[in-house]
Each structure stands twice: as C-alpha cells, then as structure tokens.
Amino acid sequence: MKQRNFVLAITGASGSAYAVRLAQILLRAGHHIHMIVSRAARQVAQHELDARIPADDASGDDWLKFTGTALTTGAAAAWGFSDCSDDFSGNCSVHGISDFTAGVASGSFLTGGMVICPCSMGTLSAIACGSSMNLIQRSADVHLKERRPLILIPRETPLSLVALENMTRLSHAGATILPAMPGFYHRPESIADCIDFVVARTCDHLNVEHSLVRRWSEAD
Ligand SMILES: Cc1cc2nc3c(=O)[nH]c(=O)nc-3n(C[C@H](O)[C@H](O)[C@H](O)COP(=O)(O)O)c2cc1C
C-alpha cells in the first residue's frame, strides 16, 4: 500500500505503551508518522515505561530507536512483547508541541488521519471546544474541519458527564472515539495481547494492515 502521512499525538493519559505499539505498526507498514507529544505525556511515559520519550528537538532517527526499544526494556520488558524489531520501512518527523508552523497545523498538508493515543480528558475537552492552544489541539481541529479521520483513544474511569458530553460532541463532529478498552474474547495471555487489541482496532479504522490479533471467527 502507498505510504501515507499519519499524525500520532501522545497526551498525558495513562497508556503510553499503546502509542509506542501503534507507532511500531505504522512504521512497519511503511508509513510516515508525525509525532507530537505533550509535556504531561512525557511524565506519564517516564513513570509507566521507565523510558524517556525523545525531546521535541529530537530527530526522526531518535524516534525510530525509541519506538524499537521502549517495549522490550524498562517496565514493559515484562509485558510479553516478542516482535519489537526495529526493521521499520516507514519514517518519522518530530514536531514541537508549540510549533504552529509545522505542516500538520494546516489543512493544506495532506494526511491519512490523526490518532491521539492515549487521549487525556484535558486534551479531549480542548478539542471539543476548538481551543487550538497547542499543536495537538490545532492539528486535531484541522482533521475535523477537513473531514479526515481523527481517532481519539481516551483513558479515564469512571467518566464524568463533562467527559461523556465532550465525547458525544466530538463524535457528532466526525471524530472516532475508540476507548483504550481491550476486549477479552481473543483470550489474551499477556499485557501485550491487551495492548494489541486496542492497537488492532485503531489500525482497522486507519485502513492499515496488521496481524496483531486473530479476528473473531477466524480459525485457531
Ligand atoms: C501517572 C499519571 C496518569 C494519568 N492518567 C490519566 C488518565 O488516565 N486520563 C486522564 O485524562 N488524565 C490522566 N492524567 C492527568 C493528565 O496527565 C493531566 O490532566 C494533564 O494536564 C493532561 O495534559 P495533556 O492533555 O496536555 O497531555 C494522569 C497523570 C499522571 C501523572
């Protein structure tokens, strides 16, 4: 399949590993990912993965290295990921959270879609209001106005009425709300299997091929 541009934003909800795994699959499928990371996301990843997300001024190669190692070292080393090689045919650009000059801030820059993974309630609320106060919010707003795929992967429990109404509003505006909510009918045996369930559904919505989980009714 032809290489596409995808924006991958990481915010400060729990579940940094979902983003790393999604980056691996998109890069392996040969796509170009545009990374944007919030300040809170860096704190959460440090805590959850024992891993330092590359800085805003890091190179694409730094990101490739990080993506290839973050799930087999540190805290995630025990989670059961076995196929984390860094033989990526795609590539990576890195954008600062305040860099409104980045291509992904404009509708004229073509992408195949944007994923915010995981998506905090704070970022969800800002997008629902159209604030565009940082590059993640602006790029999300661009995807909505251009009617391109925008997938939000929220993580919070329980959900307040405010969060539920924000999600409803965003769904009406064209976003896909795809909660970090793994199923169990594929009989997960590890944390990796649970993460792969959510990443697989995300890739399905981006029309990106993967073989992360067996599909329902596929033979054993
Ligand atoms: C360890 C940790 C876990 C967090 N988990 C969540 C979460 O699951 N969902 C959420 O909405 N916020 C969570 N937060 C709070 C967000 O990081 C915080 O609201 C932040 O302002 C979000 O900013 P951002 O949207 O710019 O990333 C967490 C914070 C920390 C330190």
The ligand as a Tripos MOL2 file, in Angstrom:
@<TRIPOS>MOLECULE
LIG
   31    33     1     0     0
SMALL
NO_CHARGES

@<TRIPOS>ATOM
      1 C1          0.6950    8.9220   36.1180 C.3       1 LIG1
      2 C2         -0.4230    9.7780   35.5650 C.ar      1 LIG1
      3 C3         -1.5220    9.1660   34.9930 C.ar      1 LIG1
      4 C4         -2.5530    9.9360   34.4530 C.ar      1 LIG1
      5 N1         -3.6000    9.2720   33.8760 N.ar      1 LIG1
      6 C5         -4.5950    9.9950   33.2940 C.ar      1 LIG1
      7 C6         -5.6490    9.3270   32.6070 C.ar      1 LIG1
      8 O1         -5.6930    8.0990   32.5150 O.2       1 LIG1
      9 N2         -6.5770   10.0960   31.9850 N.ar      1 LIG1
     10 C7         -6.5330   11.4650   32.0030 C.ar      1 LIG1
     11 O2         -7.4050   12.1010   31.4010 O.2       1 LIG1
     12 N3         -5.5510   12.1200   32.6740 N.ar      1 LIG1
     13 C8         -4.5790   11.4370   33.3150 C.ar      1 LIG1
     14 N4         -3.5560   12.0880   33.9620 N.ar      1 LIG1
     15 C9         -3.6270   13.5620   34.1030 C.3       1 LIG1
     16 C10        -3.1460   14.2880   32.8420 C.3       1 LIG1
     17 O3         -1.7740   13.9800   32.6170 O.3       1 LIG1
     18 C11        -3.3280   15.8080   33.0490 C.3       1 LIG1
     19 O4         -4.7160   16.1220   33.0820 O.3       1 LIG1
     20 C12        -2.6420   16.6550   32.0080 C.3       1 LIG1
     21 O5         -2.9600   18.0170   32.2440 O.3       1 LIG1
     22 C13        -3.0540   16.3090   30.6050 C.3       1 LIG1
     23 O6         -2.3730   17.2030   29.7260 O.3       1 LIG1
     24 P1         -2.2790   16.9350   28.1690 P.3       1 LIG1
     25 O7         -3.6640   16.6900   27.6780 O.co2     1 LIG1
     26 O8         -1.7040   18.2150   27.6290 O.co2     1 LIG1
     27 O9         -1.3630   15.8060   27.9720 O.co2     1 LIG1
     28 C14        -2.5030   11.3560   34.5120 C.ar      1 LIG1
     29 C15        -1.3750   11.9600   35.0870 C.ar      1 LIG1
     30 C16        -0.3580   11.1850   35.6100 C.ar      1 LIG1
     31 C17         0.8380   11.8640   36.2290 C.3       1 LIG1
@<TRIPOS>BOND
     1     1     2 1
     2     2     3 ar
     3     2    30 ar
     4     3     4 ar
     5     4     5 ar
     6     4    28 ar
     7     5     6 ar
     8     6     7 ar
     9     6    13 1
    10     7     8 2
    11     7     9 ar
    12     9    10 ar
    13    10    11 2
    14    10    12 ar
    15    12    13 ar
    16    13    14 ar
    17    14    15 1
    18    14    28 ar
    19    15    16 1
    20    16    17 1
    21    16    18 1
    22    18    19 1
    23    18    20 1
    24    20    21 1
    25    20    22 1
    26    22    23 1
    27    23    24 1
    28    24    25 2
    29    24    26 1
    30    24    27 1
    31    28    29 ar
    32    29    30 ar
    33    30    31 1
@<TRIPOS>SUBSTRUCTURE
     1 LIG1         1 GROUP 0 **** ****
